[in-house]
């Protein structure tokens, strides 16, 4: 909070900052700005370059206001896009926007900024995360073994993505929390997971949005219609969707060692992996 307040003050915003999300990044709002504090060592200069290059390609995203490092915490400051509370996410238009992103020539970005592959993200290092989850003692050892078994089934996912061919520029985390509607146009936010990957990578999160997160049943069909292609019966897309759920669960268990709220949610999610028919929907953290 102190660092975010200092950044806000430097930019002439004297109102109190408000924490709106805490996870890998801490997200604060103040007046017309959004301040994102990244983990130590995060390459926010790269994020700034990505934002500028995508804007030049006609991709709708918030304007980048500032970036830098304060007390070893990298930060970015963005235009605060005010959502219209009367308009729900238009998944069909969102699909069209992601299709537009996937048609950006990766070479255009590579000339200025090489992108990592989707399998290089640290939050997907499930060997390390599973070890941390076991040490956290938030769920039973038997539950950790269930998660390890799922990971063994999915371990080759990175190789399969690279072998699929047709790599595109992916946002990396397409779901409603990262979309704001403005005048009927979906504005996609949180671009710190931008990467190269198969198009299925940007479809994966929405494939399970209804089943696990309690989202609208028609979210993915509408998204696929706007995108122009459905991966609803695609094996790679299904495995990537499952991988994302697995990583979201395992990482939450690790954070639960120091957070009772995260621990409670982790125990709710583990019921899905046990195969319980009455498993509750998940709450985004």
C-alpha positions, 0 to 999 in steps of 0.5 A: 500500500505504501509503495502504491501511495508513493507512486500515486503521489508522484503522479499528482494523485493525492486520494487514498489508493485502493487495493482491488486484487492481490496475487502474483501482482498487487493491483490498486486504483486511484482516481483515473489510474490503475497501479500494478505492483509486480513481483521483484525482478519482473521486467516491466520495461518489457511490459511497456514495450509490449503495450506500445507495440500492440497499440500500434497494431490496433489492439484495444488495451488501456493506455500505459501511463508510467512504469519503473521500480520503487523500493525494488518493486517493479510497477506499471501505471495504466489508464483506468478504464471505467466499465459500464456496469449495465453491459456484461462482457460480450464474449462474441466481440471478445473472440473477435478481438483475440482473433485480431491479436492472433493475426498480429505477425509475431515477427513484428514484435520479435524485431523489437521484443522477443516473446517467451513461449507459453510453457516458460511462465514461472506459474506453470513450473508445477514440479516446484509448485507441487513441492511447495504445496505439499510443504504448505500442509493446506490439504491432505497428502493424498490430495497432493498425490492426486494433483501429482498424478494429474501433472504426470498426465499433462507433463508433455503439454509444452512439447505438444504446444511447440509441435502443433505449429502455427504459433500466434501471439497470445494474451495468455490469460483470457477470462472475464476478470481481464476484460472491461467493456467500454462503449460496447468494445471489450478492452483486454487488460493484464498483458503481463502473460503475453507469449507465443503459443498455439491459438488453443492457449487463449481459448483454454481458460474459457473452456472451463469458465462455466464448469469450474468458475460458475460463469455464463454457460454460453461464454465459450460458444459465443467466444468461439463464434466471434473468434471464427473457430471452436476448440471445444472438441480439441484434445490439446485445448482440453488438456491446456484447460485442465493444466490451467485449472491444475496450476491455479489450484496448486499455486493457491495451495502454496499461498494458503500457507500464509493466507487463511482465505487462500487456504479455504479456497484451496480446500474448496477446489480440491473437491473438484480434483477428488471427483466429487459430484457436489464440488462447489464452483471456484472463486477467482483470487 
